[in-house]
Amino acid sequence: MNDDQEDRAIAENYRKDRQAVDAKKAGVEPRSFQQQLQAIEDNQELLLAIARSYGTGEEAPAIAEYMRALAQTSAGSEFDDLNARSILERVIGEVEAACVRKRIPIRGSVAYGVSYEPGATAGQRAVLLTESSIIDASMPFFILCNRIAKQMALTVIIADEDKPLRYSHDPKEVQTHLDQNPDLVVGWEDIFSAFALAKVPQADFTQTLNVPVTAIWAMLLRSIELFAMGHEYGHHVMRHGLSDSSEEKEDVLEEEHEADRFARAASIAMGADESPQNRFAMYGVGAILILGAIDIIRRADALISTGSDVTTPRKRHPSFVARIKEIATLDKQLPEADQKAAAAMRSGFMDIIEIIWDRIKPRLLQLHEEGQRKTAPAFDGSQWLPP
């Protein structure tokens, strides 16, 4: 066993020990790889409902490909949800491979898996005396990524009378679309009220999506996953979390900006290599969607709890606006023809985030007036499948 393998083994053992303690506190029962795989395979009715909701008409091949991907996932621990681990393994592996292609030193490898910390969280933890890190994410985090990508796809696909469906990130058009389709606003209300109350929104597979919505959903989700995991991998590459002092580092906010810039650079490189190119990833839309969603959850939490949407500045993370401004500096890595388009797309999605917030605020304030408050989070992801 070489040094990298030894370091990763130490990190993996540490990860599993911490995870087991947190999972047991959350009341999650251990399940082996084979138990999880069999449980998913046995739930053919749910698998078929999910496949049908994509609206492609190719349910059987989609299910077969999905099961193959799960079966090829490494086992992890008995507390690693197989679906979530499959996503982490795929995206972290792709980010790492992109670093190798670009000759970016990646230090030791990372251990990864599901965390049972409260809320929708993802994080990196350096493992002392090794070159490895732990990257993990909570089950609600994976669900949040899926739900906002799907709901945004429904929001930006515009149906004009006597015209084909089309995609638009023009804020005025999207605002009109939301006003004409109140069910879309209800969908956003359900997502953010649930997360603000430490709950998980219910999955709905009864709606069959059309092909354009499914395509945009997949590209938006891809852009979110690349940025989110690229950010955590950036912390690992840049040795964040390793310090000879127990005192909190003064440049913690700059570390977040560094990880954001790394994630944006990785998203540009990987989005450009895909066919068709994923401009949502290249232009920074994935960052806007996940960071914007987390920002809305914080505002929603404050509004439901206190009746005011004023939030306390975070000590370890820059503001949403500051982070998006920082990733904009990476536009210079794009071809010149794409740079203005990237800025315009980000501006459009930033405005759309605020339009969504304005539309859902009345319902959140109503929840406050009704006495709704956050409860102790408890989530068993054992029955989760990617919606």
N, C-alpha and C positions, 0 to 999 in steps of 0.2 A: 504494500500500500504506500503510495507516494504522499508527500506533504499535503497536497490539495485534498486528496481522498481522506486523509486523517482529519484535516480541519473540517471537512464537510460532515464527516461522521460525528465529530464532537458537536457541531451545530445542530445536526439532525436529532441527536439524543437530547440535547438541551431543549430543542423545540418540542419534542414529543412529551417531555416531562412537564413543561409549562402548560402545554395544550391539555394534557390529561387532567391536571388540577382545575383549569378553567372550565373544561367541558363537564366535569363532574359537578362543579358548583352550579352550572347551568342546567343540570339534570339531563344531560345527553348520554344516552347509552352507547357503549362501543359496538361497532359492527365491522366485521371483516370485509376485505375487498370483495370476496366471492358472495357474501351475504348481500352487499349493496348491489352488485351487478345483477344477481338473481332477482332481487326485489324489483329493480327497474325493468328487467326483461319480462317479468311476470305481469307487469302493469301495462299490458298492451293497449287497453282502452284509453289510458291517459296518453301514451305515446302517440297513438293514432290521432287523438284530439289535438295534440300539440302540432303534429305534422300537418293536419288539415288546416289549422289556423294560419299557416304560412301561405296558403292559397296557390301553391305551385302545381298542385295536382300530381305530385310525385312522392306520395306518402311512404310507400314501401322502401324505395331506395334511400330516402332521407333517414328513416328509422334504422335501416341496416348500417348506414355510414356512421350514424350517431353511436350505435352499439359497438361498432368496431373501434371507434375512437376511445370510448370508455374502457374497453377491454385492453387496449394498448397502454393505458395510463399506469404509471408506477403505483405501487400499493400504498405508500405512505404509512399512516397510522390508522388505528381503528376508530379514531375520531375525525379523520379527514373525509369530508363528504366527497364522494367520487366525482360528481359533476364539477364541483368547485376546484378540486385538485386538477382535473383535466384542463380546465381553463388556465389555471396558474402555470401548469407545466408547459402548455403550448405557448403562451405569450411570453413567459420568462425565457423559455428556450429560444424563441425567435429574437427577442431583444439581445440575448447573449450572443447568438450567431451573428447578428448585425454588428455587434461590437468587434467580433473576431474579424469580420470582413473589412471593417474600417480600421483595423489594427489599433483598437482602443484597449489598453490593458484592463483586464477584468478582475484582477486579483484572484482569490479563491472562488470556488463555486458557492451557490447559495442553497440553503435548505428552505423549503416552502411548504405551505399547507394552510389549513383553516384555523382561524383564531376564534375564540369565544368571548372576546371583549364585547362590552355592550355597544350597540349601535352599528352604523354602517362605517366600518373602519378598515383601513389598509395601512401597513407599516413595515418598516425595516428595522432590524435590531442587530447591531454589530455583536459578534461573539468574541469576547476578550481572549487574547493569546492565540488567536487564529486569524487567518485571512478570509474567513467565511462570514456570511451574514444570514439572518433569518428574514424571509419575506413572507408575510401572511396577510390574510384578509378575512373579514367576518362574512358569514352567510348573508346577512342583510346587505352588505356591500355589493355582492354579486347580483342580488335581486334589484337593488337600486340601479345599477348600471343597465341591466336589461330593461327595466320599466321605463326609465327616462329615455332610452334610445327608441323604444317602441312608441311611446307617447309623442316624442318629438317627430318621429317619422309620420305619424298620423296627422300631426299639426302642420307640417310643412308641405305635405302633398295636397295640392289645391285642385279641387274639381270645379271647373267652370262649365256652365250650361252649354251644351252642344260643342264642347271642346275636350280634347283628351286630358287625362290627369297630367299634372306637371308639378315639379318641385320648385319651391320658392323660399328664399330666406329674406325676402323683402318684409320688413316689420309691418308696414301698413297692410300688405296683403294678408299676412298671417293674423294680424289683429282682426281684420274683417272675417277671416275664416273662423277664428275662435268665436266671434260674436254671432256668427250664423250657425254655429254648431256647438250648442251648450254642452252636449255630451263630452266634448273634448275638454272643456273646462272642468267638468265633474271628474274626469279621469285624472287631471292634474291635482285637483283637490284631494282625491283619494290617495294619491301617491304621497304627497307632502304632509297631509294631516296624519297619515299612518306613521311615517318615519318620525315626525315631530312628537308623536305620542308613544314612541318606542315600540311600535307594532310593525307588522309586515303586511303590505297591501295584498289582498287576495288575488291570485292569478285567475284570469278569465280566458279560457280557450274556446269559447263559443263563437267568438267573432272571427270570421274568415277574412284575412287581409288580401288585398290585391297585390299583384306582382310588384308594381312600383313601390308601394309602402314597404313590402318585405325587403326589397333591394336597398332602400334608403336606411331602413332599420339595421340591416346587417352592417352597412358601412359606418353608420353612426356608432354602433356598439363596438365595432372594431377600433374606431378612433379613440373611444373612451378607454378600452382595455389597453391599447398601446401606450397612451399617455399615463394612465394610472400605474401600470406595472413598470413602465419605463422610468417614472419618477422614483419608485422605490428601488429599482435597480441602480439608478443614478446615485442614490445615497450610498449604496454598497460600493460602487466603483470609486467614488470619491472619498471613501473611508470615513463617512460621517458616523458619528456615534462612538468613535474611538478617541479617547482622550486620557492623558496622564493625570488629569485633575478631576476631582469629584465635583468641582464647581461647574455650574451651567455655563456653557460657552456663550460669549457675547454675540457671536456671529450666527446664532441659530436661524435667524430670519434669512440671512444670506445663503445658508445651506439649503433652505427650501427653494430659493430662487435658482441655485445651482442645479438642484435635482429637477426643477421644472424645465430649465434650459436643456438639460440632458434629455429629458423625455420628449421635448419638442424636436430636438435634433434627430432622435431615434425615429420619431413619428414621421418626420419629413423623409428620411431615408427609406423607411419601410413602406410608407404609403406610396412613394414614387415608384417602387419596384413592383407594386401589384398591378394586375391587369383586370379591369380598368384601374387606373390610378385612383387611390382613395384620397381625394382632396380634402375631405373632412379631417383626416389625420394630418396631411401635409400642412394645412392652413391653421391648425390649432383649435379646431372646433371641439375635438374630444376633451381638451382642457376646459373649454368654456362650459361644456355640458356637465362634467363631473364636479368641477369646482363650483359652478353656478348652482348645481343641485344641492351640494353641501351647504352653500351659503343660504339658500332658500330654506333648508331644513332648520338652520340656526335661527333665521328670522321667524319662521313658523313656530318654532319652539318658544321663542320669546313672546310672540303675539298670543299664543294660546295660554301661556303661563301668566303673563302680566297684563295683557291688553295693549302692549306696545311692541312694535317690531324693532326697537332699538336694541342692538346686541353689544355685548362687551367685546372690545378688541381682543383677539387671541394673542397670547404671549409667544407662542412658538410657530405661528404661521402668519405670513403677510396677508393683507386683505385680498379678496377676490379680484378687485380691479387692479391692484398693484401686481398681482401674479400674471394676469393677462397682459398687462402692459409690458412686463418683463419678457414673456415668451414672444412678443411681437418683434423683439430685437433679432430673433432668428430668421425673420423673413429674408434677410440678406443671403441665406443659404438656398433660397428658391431661385429658379430662373427668373430673369427680370420681368418677363411677361406675366408671371404668377404673383408678383409681390403686391400689386395693387388689388388684385382679386382676393388675395388672402386677407388683407386688411379690411376690405369691404365685407367679406363673408363673416369675419369675426365680429365686426361692428353690428351686422345684422343679427347674429345670434345673441350677442350681448343685449340688444334691444328686445329680442323675443323673450329672453329670460325675464326681463323686467315687465313685459306685457303679461306674461303668465303670472308673475307675482301679483300684479295689480288685479288680475281677474280672480285669483283665489283668496285674496285677503278677506273679503267679506265673510266667506264661509269659516275661515280660521277664527276670525273675531267672534263669530256666532258660537263656535266651540268654546271659546273662553267664557263667554257669557252664560253658556249652559253648564259651566263648571267642569269641563273636560280637562284632565291633567295627565301628565306623563306618568305611567306606571312602571314598576320594576321590569326591565326587559327580560323576556325569556323566550328563546327561539330554538326549536329543534329542527335543524335543516334536513333531517333524514328523509323527508318525503319531497324534497325540492327537486324540480327538474327545470332547466332553463326555459322560460316562457318565450 
